[in-house]
Amino acid sequence: MKQLLSASAMALALLGASAAATAQTTTYPEGAELLTQEALREALAGKVFSTAPARGPQWQWQFKPDGRFFLSVGSYSDSGKWSTKESSLCLDSAKNVGCNEMRQKDNVLYLKRNSGEVVSFQQK
């Protein structure tokens, strides 16, 4: 099984992404809580978010209520189906298949990437 966002990581490496000013965070903020499958779906559906990994350009995510997603990272893009499973975001596209745990604190969503980095989702 392909790992979620592995193609994105490879694309960023190929783009020659440089280190950002912020250090990589590998833990959720203290007090960040797991969500139910339904609560996570409601928090994502119909919304657009940006994330800023420690290295590379910002990512823009769009989660359609019908279960389609669009991801844009610099000149890289991906789209496919999204769903939730327990407190995880699951993607299914030609480039990414898999699930990553998400948590929430103070109405901000946090995703743990396959690299271990935790990134926040800033709603646009």
C-alpha positions in Angstrom: 0.0 0.0 0.0 1.3 3.4 -0.9 1.7 5.7 2.1 -0.4 8.9 2.3 1.5 11.9 1.1 4.6 9.9 0.2 4.3 11.2 -3.4 4.0 14.7 -2.0 7.2 14.3 -0.1 8.9 13.0 -3.1 7.6 15.8 -5.2 8.8 18.3 -2.7 12.3 16.7 -2.6 12.4 16.9 -6.4 11.5 20.6 -6.2 14.5 21.2 -4.0 12.4 22.4 -1.1 14.5 24.3 1.4 14.2 24.4 5.2 11.7 26.8 6.6 12.4 29.0 9.5 10.3 26.8 11.8 11.5 23.5 13.3 9.6 20.3 12.6 7.1 19.5 15.4 6.6 15.8 16.0 4.0 15.9 18.8 0.5 17.2 19.0 -0.1 20.3 21.1 -0.8 19.4 24.7 -4.6 18.9 25.1 -5.2 18.0 21.4 -8.0 15.5 21.3 -9.0 12.7 19.0 -12.2 13.3 17.1 -15.0 10.9 16.2 -15.2 9.9 12.6 -18.3 12.1 12.2 -16.8 15.1 13.9 -13.7 15.0 11.8 -15.8 14.7 8.6 -17.9 17.7 9.7 -14.7 19.7 10.5 -13.3 19.1 7.0 -16.2 18.9 4.6 -16.8 21.9 2.4 -13.7 23.7 3.7 -10.3 24.9 2.4 -7.2 24.7 4.5 -3.5 25.6 4.3 -0.7 23.8 6.0 2.9 24.9 6.4 5.4 22.0 6.8 8.8 22.8 8.3 10.3 22.3 4.9 8.9 23.4 1.6 6.0 25.4 0.3 2.6 25.7 1.9 0.0 23.1 1.0 -3.6 24.0 0.1 -6.3 21.4 0.7 -9.9 21.5 -0.4 -12.3 19.0 0.9 -15.6 18.8 -1.0 -18.7 17.6 0.9 -19.2 14.8 -1.8 -15.9 13.2 -0.7 -13.5 14.6 -3.3 -10.3 16.4 -2.3 -7.8 18.6 -4.1 -4.3 19.2 -2.9 -1.9 21.8 -4.3 1.8 22.1 -3.2 3.8 24.5 -5.4 3.6 22.9 -8.9 2.5 19.5 -7.5 -1.2 18.7 -7.3 -3.3 15.7 -6.4 -7.0 14.9 -6.3 -9.2 11.9 -5.4 -11.5 10.7 -2.7 -11.3 11.5 1.0 -13.0 9.9 3.9 -12.6 9.7 7.7 -11.9 6.6 9.8 -12.0 7.0 13.5 -9.8 10.1 14.0 -7.9 9.8 10.8 -8.1 11.5 7.4 -7.9 8.9 4.6 -7.0 9.8 1.0 -7.5 7.6 -2.1 -6.0 8.9 -5.3 -3.6 7.7 -8.0 -0.7 9.2 -6.0 -1.7 8.7 -2.4 -3.5 5.9 -0.5 -3.7 5.7 3.3 -4.8 7.3 6.5 -3.2 9.8 8.9 -4.4 10.6 12.4 -5.8 14.0 13.1 -6.5 15.7 16.4 -8.1 19.0 17.4 -7.4 21.7 20.0 -9.1 25.1 20.2 -10.9 24.4 16.9 -7.6 23.9 15.1 -7.0 20.6 13.3 -3.6 18.9 13.4 -2.4 16.1 11.1 0.5 13.7 11.8 2.3 13.1 8.5 4.1 9.8 7.7 7.4 11.6 8.4 6.2 12.1 12.0 5.8 15.8 11.6 2.6 17.4 13.0 1.2 20.2 10.9 -1.8 22.5 11.7 -4.6 23.0 9.3 -5.4 26.7 9.0 -8.9 27.3 7.6 -9.0 29.8 4.7 
